[in-house]
Amino acid sequence: MESYDCNRIEVSKLPISVIILTHNEEKNIRYALESIKDLSSEIFIVDSFSEDNTLDICRKYTDKVYQHPFETQAKQFNWALDNLPVTPGWIMRLDADEMVTPELANELSYVLPNISPDITGLYVKRRVYFMGRWIKHGGYYPIWLLRIFQKEKGQCEERFMDEHVVVTGGRTIRLKHDIIDYNRKGLSFWIDKHNQFATREMIDLLALGSHQNVSNLAIKASLKGFQGSQKRWLKENVYVHLPLFFRSFLYFLYRYFFRLGFLDGKEGLIFHFLQGFWFRFLVDAKIFEMKRNSKSVVKSKNQIPPFRSMS
């Protein structure tokens, strides 16, 4: 990973409040906080009862540390929006394993003071590192995310997985520079986390397959829309209708060969195989198990002999 000196660019504190959700993030959180300490006028930590040194590290950078029981990322972030004493103005959502690049900080120091009043949201590019390598291919860069928005205009859509911040009213623009996603917890943690993600994704896909609304507030799924809208449309109108297991093979082949994921080297092979195939295959396996168990329950109920009174 290329080295970033967060002090080499002079950036004055901006009217922007950063909200970070944490749970046992002692290996990551210092890097996130270092990247924004000279940028943000307010840093809010919402912790779901960490058992390591996360809170001790956070309190060296901010006194705005809160704890709240965790249900989902979306609910936790929306709780923060609704309950924290955030100063009206701009809000940035930053994950505990992410960093703001100095280039993005410098760009924000120019953009925010000169921004048009009808702009309510800013998209940034996320640059993902895996095993120390920037994953540039396989359709994984750039990933555009709406991470900066006006306080009264934005909220997180209520989804179990793949939740996005949605703004109501005004316009959105794209910034030129990146945030960096760099998790330092290792491969075993990554696998455990994605096992949990697979359960959440199973719930979302089953809801889509049964035409249930996952969220009342959601980005619009459209091929004519922005990147997130296009991906949501393909997921809801194509992927969910493909046969179980076959679609995970197809998705991996698309990412690794057609989107040139093989150019990301050995680390890329591991990442694209695990994230683009293993994870998707695991989701389908959980869906298969759920449907089979549901059929077994129905079948067993039908085989229960009728109750006969002994009187």
C-alpha positions as CSV (number, residue, x, y, z in Angstrom):
1,M,0.0,0.0,0.0
2,E,1.3,3.4,-0.9
3,S,2.1,5.6,2.1
4,Y,0.0,8.7,2.9
5,D,1.2,11.5,5.1
6,C,-2.0,13.1,6.4
7,N,-0.1,16.2,7.6
8,R,1.6,17.1,4.3
9,I,-1.4,19.0,3.0
10,E,-2.6,22.0,4.9
11,V,-6.4,21.6,5.4
12,S,-8.3,23.8,7.7
13,K,-11.2,22.3,9.7
14,L,-14.4,22.3,7.7
15,P,-18.1,22.5,8.7
16,I,-18.4,18.7,8.3
17,S,-19.3,16.2,11.0
18,V,-17.9,12.7,10.6
19,I,-19.9,9.7,12.0
20,I,-18.0,6.4,12.4
21,L,-19.6,3.1,13.7
22,T,-17.2,0.9,15.6
23,H,-17.0,-2.5,17.2
24,N,-13.6,-4.0,18.2
25,E,-11.8,-1.8,15.7
26,E,-8.5,-1.2,17.6
27,K,-6.5,-2.4,14.5
28,N,-8.2,0.1,12.2
29,I,-9.7,3.1,13.9
30,R,-6.5,5.1,14.5
31,Y,-5.8,5.3,10.8
32,A,-9.4,6.5,10.1
33,L,-9.2,9.1,12.8
34,E,-5.7,10.3,11.8
35,S,-7.0,10.9,8.2
36,I,-9.8,13.3,9.4
37,K,-8.5,14.9,12.6
38,D,-7.4,18.1,10.8
39,L,-10.4,18.0,8.4
40,S,-13.6,17.6,10.5
41,S,-15.0,20.1,13.0
42,E,-16.8,17.2,14.8
43,I,-16.1,13.5,15.0
44,F,-18.8,11.2,16.4
45,I,-18.1,7.6,17.4
46,V,-21.1,5.2,17.8
47,D,-19.7,2.1,19.4
48,S,-21.6,-1.2,19.8
49,F,-19.9,-2.1,23.1
50,S,-16.4,-2.9,22.0
51,E,-14.3,-5.3,24.2
52,D,-10.9,-4.1,23.0
53,N,-9.1,-0.8,23.1
54,T,-11.3,0.9,20.5
55,L,-12.8,3.4,22.9
56,D,-9.5,4.4,24.5
57,I,-8.1,5.2,21.0
58,C,-11.2,7.1,20.0
59,R,-11.1,9.3,23.1
60,K,-7.7,10.5,22.1
61,Y,-9.3,12.2,19.1
62,T,-12.8,13.1,20.2
63,D,-14.9,13.4,23.3
64,K,-18.1,12.6,21.3
65,V,-18.2,8.9,21.9
66,Y,-21.5,7.1,22.3
67,Q,-22.6,3.5,22.7
68,H,-25.7,1.9,21.2
69,P,-26.8,-1.8,20.7
70,F,-26.2,-2.9,17.1
71,E,-28.9,-4.4,14.9
72,T,-27.8,-3.5,11.3
73,Q,-25.4,-0.9,9.8
74,A,-28.4,1.0,8.5
75,K,-30.3,1.2,11.8
76,Q,-27.1,2.1,13.7
77,F,-26.3,4.9,11.3
78,N,-29.9,6.2,11.2
79,W,-29.9,6.1,15.0
80,A,-26.8,8.3,15.0
81,L,-28.5,10.8,12.6
82,D,-31.6,11.0,14.7
83,N,-30.1,11.1,18.2
84,L,-26.6,12.6,18.2
85,P,-26.1,16.4,18.7
86,V,-24.7,16.8,15.2
87,T,-24.3,20.4,14.1
88,P,-26.5,21.2,11.1
89,G,-24.5,21.2,7.9
90,W,-22.5,18.5,6.1
91,I,-22.2,14.9,7.4
92,M,-19.6,12.3,6.3
93,R,-20.2,8.6,6.8
94,L,-16.8,6.9,7.2
95,D,-16.3,3.2,8.1
96,A,-13.8,2.3,10.8
97,D,-11.5,0.6,8.3
98,E,-11.5,3.5,5.9
99,M,-9.3,6.6,5.4
100,V,-9.8,9.9,3.7
101,T,-6.9,10.5,1.3
102,P,-5.1,13.9,1.7
103,E,-6.1,14.6,-1.9
104,L,-9.8,14.2,-1.0
105,A,-9.3,16.3,2.1
106,N,-7.7,19.0,0.0
107,E,-10.5,18.8,-2.5
108,L,-13.2,19.1,0.2
109,S,-11.4,22.2,1.6
110,Y,-12.0,23.9,-1.8
111,V,-15.4,22.4,-2.8
112,L,-17.4,22.9,0.4
113,P,-16.9,26.6,0.9
114,N,-17.8,27.2,-2.8
115,I,-20.5,24.7,-3.3
116,S,-23.9,25.6,-4.9
117,P,-26.7,25.7,-2.3
118,D,-28.8,23.2,-4.3
119,I,-26.3,20.4,-3.9
120,T,-27.2,18.1,-1.1
121,G,-24.9,15.1,-1.6
122,L,-21.4,14.3,-2.7
123,Y,-20.2,11.0,-4.2
124,V,-16.6,9.7,-3.6
125,K,-14.7,6.8,-5.0
126,R,-13.8,3.9,-2.7
127,R,-10.4,2.3,-3.3
128,V,-10.3,-1.2,-1.8
129,Y,-7.1,-2.9,-0.6
130,F,-6.9,-6.6,0.0
131,M,-3.9,-8.3,1.6
132,G,-2.1,-5.0,1.0
133,R,-2.9,-4.8,-2.7
134,W,-5.2,-2.2,-4.4
135,I,-7.9,-4.1,-6.2
136,K,-8.2,-2.1,-9.4
137,H,-10.0,-4.6,-11.7
138,G,-12.9,-6.9,-11.8
139,G,-15.3,-4.0,-11.7
140,Y,-14.2,-3.1,-8.2
141,Y,-12.7,0.3,-8.9
142,P,-14.1,2.9,-8.9
143,I,-17.0,2.1,-6.6
144,W,-19.0,5.3,-6.2
145,L,-20.6,5.9,-2.8
146,L,-22.6,8.9,-1.5
147,R,-20.8,9.5,1.7
148,I,-21.1,13.3,2.3
149,F,-24.5,14.9,2.5
150,Q,-26.6,17.7,4.1
151,K,-27.8,16.7,7.5
152,E,-31.5,17.2,6.9
153,K,-31.4,15.7,3.4
154,G,-29.9,12.3,3.9
155,Q,-30.7,9.0,5.5
156,C,-29.5,5.4,5.2
157,E,-31.9,3.0,3.4
158,E,-33.1,0.2,5.7
159,R,-31.5,-3.0,4.2
160,F,-29.8,-5.9,5.8
161,M,-27.0,-5.6,3.1
162,D,-25.7,-3.2,0.5
163,E,-27.3,-0.2,2.2
164,H,-26.7,3.2,0.7
165,V,-27.2,6.8,1.9
166,V,-30.1,8.4,0.0
167,V,-30.7,12.1,-0.2
168,T,-34.1,13.7,-0.8
169,G,-34.1,17.0,-2.8
170,G,-31.4,18.9,-4.4
171,R,-28.6,17.6,-6.7
172,T,-25.6,15.4,-6.2
173,I,-22.1,15.7,-7.6
174,R,-19.0,13.5,-7.9
175,L,-15.7,14.4,-6.3
176,K,-12.4,13.5,-8.0
177,H,-10.5,11.8,-5.2
178,D,-10.9,8.6,-3.0
179,I,-11.5,7.2,0.3
180,I,-9.4,4.0,1.1
181,D,-10.9,0.8,2.4
182,Y,-8.0,-1.1,4.2
183,N,-9.0,-3.6,6.8
184,R,-6.0,-4.8,9.0
185,K,-7.8,-7.7,10.8
186,G,-6.6,-10.4,8.4
187,L,-8.2,-13.1,6.2
188,S,-9.9,-15.2,9.0
189,F,-11.8,-12.1,10.1
190,W,-12.7,-11.3,6.5
191,I,-14.1,-14.8,6.0
192,D,-16.1,-14.7,9.3
193,K,-17.5,-11.3,8.4
194,H,-18.6,-12.5,5.0
195,N,-20.2,-15.5,6.5
196,Q,-22.4,-13.1,8.5
197,F,-22.9,-11.0,5.4
198,A,-24.1,-14.1,3.5
199,T,-26.9,-14.6,6.0
200,R,-28.0,-10.9,5.5
201,E,-27.7,-11.2,1.7
202,M,-29.8,-14.4,1.8
203,I,-32.6,-12.4,3.6
204,D,-32.4,-9.6,1.0
205,L,-32.5,-12.0,-2.0
206,L,-35.4,-14.0,-0.6
207,A,-37.3,-10.8,0.0
208,L,-36.6,-9.8,-3.7
209,G,-37.7,-13.2,-4.9
210,S,-41.0,-12.9,-3.1
211,H,-41.5,-9.3,-4.3
212,Q,-41.4,-7.9,-0.7
213,N,-40.2,-4.3,-0.1
214,V,-36.9,-4.4,1.7
215,S,-36.9,-0.7,2.4
216,N,-39.3,2.2,2.2
217,L,-36.5,4.6,1.4
218,A,-34.2,3.2,-1.3
219,I,-32.1,4.2,-4.3
220,K,-34.1,3.7,-7.5
221,A,-33.1,0.6,-9.5
222,S,-32.5,1.8,-13.1
223,L,-30.1,1.0,-15.9
224,K,-30.2,4.7,-16.8
225,G,-29.2,5.7,-13.2
226,F,-25.9,6.0,-11.4
227,Q,-23.6,3.1,-10.6
228,G,-25.5,2.0,-7.5
229,S,-28.9,2.2,-9.3
230,Q,-27.5,0.1,-12.2
231,K,-26.2,-2.6,-9.9
232,R,-29.4,-2.6,-8.0
233,W,-31.4,-3.1,-11.2
234,L,-29.2,-5.9,-12.4
235,K,-29.5,-7.6,-9.0
236,E,-33.3,-7.3,-8.8
237,N,-34.1,-8.0,-12.5
238,V,-31.4,-10.4,-13.6
239,Y,-29.3,-12.0,-10.9
240,V,-32.1,-12.9,-8.5
241,H,-33.9,-14.9,-11.4
242,L,-30.8,-17.0,-12.3
243,P,-30.5,-20.5,-11.0
244,L,-28.9,-21.1,-7.6
245,F,-25.2,-21.9,-7.7
246,F,-24.9,-21.3,-11.5
247,R,-25.2,-17.6,-11.0
248,S,-22.2,-17.6,-8.6
249,F,-20.0,-19.3,-11.3
250,L,-21.3,-16.9,-13.9
251,Y,-20.6,-13.8,-11.7
252,F,-17.0,-15.0,-11.0
253,L,-16.2,-15.6,-14.6
254,Y,-17.6,-12.2,-15.5
255,R,-15.5,-10.4,-12.9
256,Y,-12.3,-12.4,-13.2
257,F,-12.1,-12.7,-17.0
258,F,-14.4,-10.2,-18.7
259,R,-13.7,-7.4,-16.2
260,L,-9.9,-8.3,-16.1
261,G,-9.8,-9.3,-12.4
262,F,-6.8,-11.6,-13.2
263,L,-4.7,-8.4,-13.6
264,D,-4.8,-7.9,-9.8
265,G,-2.3,-10.7,-9.2
266,K,-2.3,-13.4,-6.6
267,E,-4.0,-11.2,-4.1
268,G,-6.7,-10.4,-6.7
269,L,-7.2,-14.1,-7.4
270,I,-7.9,-14.7,-3.8
271,F,-10.1,-11.7,-3.5
272,H,-12.2,-12.2,-6.6
273,F,-12.6,-15.9,-5.9
274,L,-13.7,-15.4,-2.3
275,Q,-15.8,-12.3,-2.8
276,G,-17.0,-12.9,-6.3
277,F,-17.6,-16.7,-6.1
278,W,-17.3,-18.2,-2.6
279,F,-19.4,-15.5,-1.0
280,R,-22.1,-15.7,-3.7
281,F,-22.0,-19.5,-3.6
282,L,-22.4,-19.4,0.2
283,V,-25.4,-17.1,-0.1
284,D,-27.0,-19.6,-2.5
285,A,-26.2,-22.5,-0.1
286,K,-28.0,-20.7,2.7
287,I,-31.0,-20.0,0.5
288,F,-31.0,-23.7,-0.5
289,E,-30.9,-24.7,3.1
290,M,-33.6,-22.3,4.1
291,K,-36.0,-23.4,1.4
292,R,-35.3,-27.1,2.1
293,N,-35.9,-26.7,5.8
294,S,-39.1,-24.8,5.1
295,K,-40.4,-27.7,2.9
296,S,-39.4,-30.2,5.6
297,V,-41.4,-28.3,8.2
298,V,-44.5,-28.1,6.0
299,K,-44.1,-31.8,5.1
300,S,-43.7,-32.9,8.7
301,K,-46.8,-30.9,9.7
302,N,-48.9,-32.6,7.0
303,Q,-47.7,-36.0,8.4
304,I,-48.9,-35.4,11.9
305,P,-51.8,-37.7,12.6
306,P,-55.1,-36.0,13.6
307,F,-55.8,-35.6,17.3
308,R,-58.4,-38.1,18.6
309,S,-60.1,-37.6,21.9
310,M,-59.8,-40.5,24.4
311,S,-63.0,-39.6,26.1
